[in-house]
């Protein structure tokens, strides 16, 4: 007789899933083990005394169905071994937050070198001010994007050394269709909005950092101010309901393209408007505003210099 572990929490779900599959003779026939566990969960759903347990079991069955129809091996996303799932793990849990902290420091230090005793070095070199601004923003974007690519490449190499590259069709949980249960899609279905959101946020963050440095003209004060604004906004979005309800209007909400493309963040903070489409509009608008403010600051600076 098979004895399955009832999966009731998101934290233990992957370990319980592997245990149940092993009970269903996963090693001997992975495809049949999916069918066996699917049928078992279906019976439990009928007997479930709470929506939470029923939803969790239904979500598990969606994953089992996807794996079965796609003929894929199960892999725990909590303990990823292949390049594909490692890159997912890095993108969801670690990469964007840690990279954001690092990039603020790098960008502020980079842009602060443009000022010597509160005077912009652009006045000392033969280049138009607007071109000087674009070069700085371009370099900042390349560095930010490069750090992300290096992080993904590192995850890919570690995966290759472990369980291999994996399969690009491995399921990704998205909450766009059903916020209680979710749905499983492959990377190709979310890659475009993910990349667009991430690129737009990179441009916005670089321009925001440049603007603050151009106003304060001081590395330490700029670093402190950018960190307070950025992480103050993120803390408010995650922990304060009045701010969470307005998160779709705050450009800092879109720092992690993966969580936006899969609607994970919107689900976590109960904001139905925190979608990739809204993100593209807000970030594009914010970029235009940042550009106008940077140009305006430059004009004021030039005017004061000529007095």
C-alpha positions as CSV (number, residue, x, y, z in Angstrom):
1,X,0.0,0.0,0.0
2,X,1.3,3.4,-0.9
3,X,1.7,6.1,1.8
4,X,1.8,9.6,0.6
5,X,2.7,12.8,2.4
6,X,-0.1,15.4,2.3
7,X,1.4,18.6,0.8
8,X,-0.1,21.5,2.8
9,X,2.5,24.2,2.7
10,X,4.5,26.0,0.1
11,X,7.7,25.7,2.0
12,X,7.6,21.9,2.3
13,X,5.8,21.2,-1.0
14,X,8.8,20.3,-3.1
15,X,10.3,17.9,-0.5
16,X,6.9,16.2,-0.1
17,X,6.4,16.1,-3.8
18,X,9.6,14.2,-4.3
19,X,8.8,11.8,-1.4
20,X,5.3,11.1,-2.9
21,X,6.8,10.5,-6.4
22,X,9.3,8.1,-4.9
23,X,6.4,6.2,-3.2
24,X,4.7,6.0,-6.6
25,X,7.9,4.3,-8.0
26,X,9.2,7.4,-9.8
27,X,12.6,5.8,-10.4
28,X,11.1,2.8,-12.2
29,X,8.6,4.7,-14.3
30,X,8.4,8.5,-13.8
31,X,5.5,9.0,-16.2
32,X,3.3,6.4,-14.5
33,X,4.2,7.9,-11.1
34,X,2.7,11.2,-12.2
35,X,-0.5,9.5,-13.1
36,X,-0.6,7.5,-9.8
37,X,0.0,10.6,-7.7
38,X,-2.5,12.7,-9.8
39,X,-5.3,10.2,-9.1
40,X,-4.4,10.1,-5.4
41,X,-4.5,13.9,-5.2
42,X,-7.8,14.0,-7.0
43,X,-9.4,11.8,-4.4
44,X,-7.9,14.0,-1.6
45,X,-9.4,17.1,-3.3
46,X,-12.9,15.6,-3.1
47,X,-12.3,14.9,0.7
48,X,-10.6,18.2,1.5
49,X,-12.1,20.2,4.3
50,X,-10.5,23.6,3.4
51,X,-10.0,25.5,0.2
52,X,-6.4,26.0,1.0
53,X,-5.6,22.3,0.9
54,X,-7.8,21.8,-2.1
55,X,-6.0,24.6,-4.0
56,X,-2.6,23.3,-3.0
57,X,-3.5,19.8,-4.3
58,X,-5.0,21.2,-7.5
59,X,-1.8,23.2,-8.1
60,X,0.2,20.0,-7.6
61,X,-1.9,18.2,-10.1
62,X,-1.4,21.0,-12.6
63,X,2.3,20.5,-12.3
64,X,2.0,16.7,-12.5
65,X,-0.2,17.0,-15.6
66,X,2.3,19.4,-17.3
67,X,5.3,17.1,-16.5
68,X,3.4,14.1,-17.8
69,X,2.2,15.6,-21.1
70,X,5.6,17.2,-21.7
71,X,7.5,14.0,-20.7
72,X,9.8,15.9,-18.3
73,X,11.6,14.7,-15.2
74,X,10.5,16.4,-12.0
75,X,13.0,18.7,-10.3
76,X,12.6,20.5,-7.0
77,X,12.7,24.3,-7.6
78,X,13.8,24.7,-3.9
79,X,16.9,22.5,-4.6
80,X,17.6,23.1,-8.3
81,X,20.3,21.0,-10.0
82,X,20.1,22.0,-13.6
83,X,21.0,25.3,-15.3
84,X,17.4,26.1,-16.2
85,X,15.9,25.7,-12.7
86,X,19.0,27.3,-11.1
87,X,18.5,30.4,-13.3
88,X,14.8,30.5,-12.2
89,X,15.8,30.2,-8.6
90,X,18.4,33.0,-8.9
91,X,16.0,35.3,-10.7
92,X,13.1,34.8,-8.3
93,X,14.8,34.7,-4.9
94,X,18.2,36.3,-5.0
95,X,19.5,38.0,-8.1
96,X,17.4,41.1,-8.6
97,X,17.4,42.2,-5.0
98,X,21.1,41.6,-4.4
99,X,22.0,43.1,-7.8
100,X,19.9,46.1,-7.1
101,X,21.9,46.8,-3.9
102,X,25.2,46.3,-5.7
103,X,24.2,48.4,-8.7
104,X,23.1,51.4,-6.7
105,X,26.6,51.5,-5.1
106,X,28.3,51.0,-8.5
107,X,26.2,53.6,-10.3
108,X,26.5,56.3,-7.7
109,X,30.2,55.8,-7.5
110,X,30.4,55.9,-11.3
111,X,28.4,59.0,-11.7
112,X,30.0,60.8,-8.7
113,X,33.3,60.7,-10.5
114,X,31.9,63.2,-12.9
115,X,32.1,65.9,-10.2
116,X,35.2,67.4,-8.7
117,X,34.5,69.8,-5.8
118,X,30.8,70.0,-7.0
119,X,31.9,70.9,-10.5
120,X,31.0,68.7,-13.4
121,X,34.0,67.5,-15.5
122,X,31.7,67.8,-18.6
123,X,32.7,71.5,-18.5
124,X,36.3,70.5,-19.0
125,X,36.1,68.0,-21.9
126,X,35.2,68.7,-25.5
127,X,31.8,67.0,-25.7
128,X,28.2,68.3,-25.8
129,X,26.5,68.1,-22.4
130,X,23.6,66.0,-23.8
131,X,26.0,63.5,-25.4
132,X,27.9,63.4,-22.1
133,X,24.6,62.5,-20.3
134,X,23.7,59.8,-22.8
135,X,27.2,58.3,-22.6
136,X,27.0,58.1,-18.8
137,X,23.5,56.6,-18.9
138,X,24.5,54.1,-21.6
139,X,27.6,53.0,-19.7
140,X,25.4,52.6,-16.6
141,X,22.9,50.4,-18.5
142,X,25.6,48.2,-19.9
143,X,27.1,47.6,-16.5
144,X,23.7,46.8,-14.9
145,X,22.7,44.5,-17.8
146,X,26.2,42.9,-17.8
147,X,26.0,42.1,-14.1
148,X,22.6,40.4,-14.6
149,X,24.0,38.4,-17.5
150,X,27.1,37.4,-15.5
151,X,24.8,36.2,-12.7
152,X,22.7,34.1,-15.1
153,X,25.8,32.7,-16.8
154,X,27.2,31.7,-13.4
155,X,24.0,29.9,-12.5
156,X,24.1,28.2,-15.9
157,X,27.7,27.0,-15.4
158,X,26.9,25.7,-11.9
159,X,23.9,23.8,-13.3
160,X,26.1,22.3,-16.1
161,X,28.5,21.1,-13.5
162,X,25.6,19.6,-11.5
163,X,22.6,18.1,-13.2
164,X,23.2,19.5,-16.7
165,X,21.5,22.2,-18.7
166,X,17.9,21.0,-18.1
167,X,15.0,21.7,-20.3
168,X,13.8,25.1,-21.4
169,X,10.2,23.8,-21.3
170,X,10.4,23.1,-17.6
171,X,7.3,24.6,-16.0
172,X,7.2,28.0,-14.4
173,X,4.4,28.9,-12.0
174,X,2.5,32.0,-13.0
175,X,-0.5,33.5,-11.2
176,X,-1.9,35.4,-14.1
177,X,-4.8,33.1,-14.8
178,X,-5.8,32.1,-11.2
179,X,-4.4,33.8,-8.1
180,X,-5.4,30.9,-5.8
181,X,-4.0,28.0,-7.8
182,X,-1.9,29.5,-10.6
183,X,-0.9,27.8,-13.8
184,X,2.2,26.4,-15.3
185,X,3.8,27.7,-18.5
186,X,7.2,27.4,-20.1
187,X,9.8,30.2,-20.4
188,X,8.9,31.1,-24.0
189,X,5.4,32.2,-22.8
190,X,6.8,34.9,-20.4
191,X,10.3,35.7,-21.9
192,X,9.2,38.8,-23.9
193,X,7.5,40.7,-21.1
194,X,10.2,39.6,-18.7
195,X,13.0,41.0,-20.8
196,X,11.1,44.2,-21.7
197,X,10.3,45.0,-18.0
198,X,13.8,44.3,-16.9
199,X,15.4,46.5,-19.6
200,X,13.0,49.3,-18.9
201,X,13.7,49.1,-15.2
202,X,17.5,49.1,-15.8
203,X,17.1,52.3,-17.8
204,X,14.9,53.9,-15.2
205,X,17.2,53.0,-12.3
206,X,20.3,54.2,-14.1
207,X,18.6,57.5,-14.9
208,X,17.3,57.9,-11.4
209,X,20.7,57.4,-9.9
210,X,22.2,59.8,-12.4
211,X,19.6,62.4,-11.6
212,X,20.2,62.2,-7.8
213,X,24.0,62.4,-8.2
214,X,23.6,65.4,-10.6
215,X,21.5,67.2,-8.0
216,X,23.5,66.4,-4.9
217,X,27.0,66.2,-6.5
218,X,28.2,64.1,-3.6
219,X,28.9,60.4,-3.5
220,X,27.9,59.6,0.1
221,X,24.8,61.8,0.2
222,X,23.7,60.5,-3.2
223,X,24.2,56.9,-2.1
224,X,22.2,57.4,1.1
225,X,19.4,59.2,-0.7
226,X,19.1,56.6,-3.6
227,X,19.0,53.7,-1.1
228,X,16.4,55.4,1.2
229,X,14.1,56.2,-1.7
230,X,14.5,52.8,-3.5
231,X,14.3,50.4,-0.5
232,X,11.9,52.7,1.4
233,X,9.5,52.3,-1.6
234,X,10.1,48.5,-1.8
235,X,9.5,48.0,2.0
236,X,6.3,50.0,1.7
237,X,5.2,48.0,-1.2
238,X,5.7,44.7,0.6
239,X,4.6,45.6,4.1
240,X,2.2,48.5,4.1
241,X,-1.2,47.9,2.5
242,X,-1.9,51.6,1.5
243,X,1.3,51.6,-0.5
244,X,0.8,48.1,-1.8
245,X,-2.5,49.1,-3.3
246,X,-0.6,51.8,-5.3
247,X,2.4,49.6,-6.2
248,X,1.5,49.5,-9.9
249,X,2.1,53.3,-10.0
250,X,5.6,53.1,-8.3
251,X,8.4,52.3,-10.8
252,X,10.5,50.6,-8.2
253,X,7.9,47.8,-8.0
254,X,9.2,46.5,-11.3
255,X,12.7,45.8,-10.2
256,X,12.3,42.0,-10.8
257,X,11.0,41.3,-14.3
258,X,10.4,37.6,-13.5
259,X,8.1,38.3,-10.6
260,X,6.1,40.8,-12.7
261,X,5.9,38.6,-15.8
262,X,4.6,35.7,-13.7
263,X,2.4,38.0,-11.5
264,X,4.0,36.6,-8.4
265,X,4.5,40.0,-6.8
266,X,1.0,41.2,-7.6
267,X,-0.5,38.1,-6.0
268,X,1.7,38.4,-2.9
269,X,0.6,42.0,-2.2
270,X,-3.0,41.6,-3.5
271,X,-2.6,44.2,-6.3
272,X,-4.4,43.1,-9.5
273,X,-2.8,45.9,-11.5
274,X,0.8,45.0,-11.0
275,X,1.2,43.4,-14.5
276,X,3.8,43.5,-17.2
277,X,1.5,45.8,-19.3
278,X,1.2,48.3,-16.5
279,X,4.9,48.1,-15.8
280,X,5.8,49.0,-19.4
281,X,3.5,52.1,-19.2
282,X,4.8,53.2,-15.8
283,X,8.4,52.6,-16.5
284,X,8.3,54.2,-19.9
285,X,6.6,57.3,-18.5
286,X,9.1,57.4,-15.6
287,X,12.0,57.2,-18.0
288,X,10.6,60.2,-19.9
289,X,10.2,62.1,-16.7
290,X,13.7,61.2,-15.6
291,X,15.1,62.4,-18.9
292,X,13.3,65.7,-18.7
293,X,14.4,66.3,-15.1
294,X,18.0,65.4,-16.0
295,X,18.0,67.9,-18.9
296,X,16.3,70.5,-16.7
297,X,18.9,70.0,-14.0
298,X,21.7,70.4,-16.6
299,X,20.2,73.6,-18.0
300,X,19.9,75.1,-14.5
301,X,23.4,74.1,-13.7
302,X,24.7,75.7,-16.9
303,X,22.7,78.8,-16.2
304,X,24.1,79.2,-12.7
305,X,27.6,78.7,-14.0
306,X,27.2,81.5,-16.5
307,X,26.0,84.0,-13.9
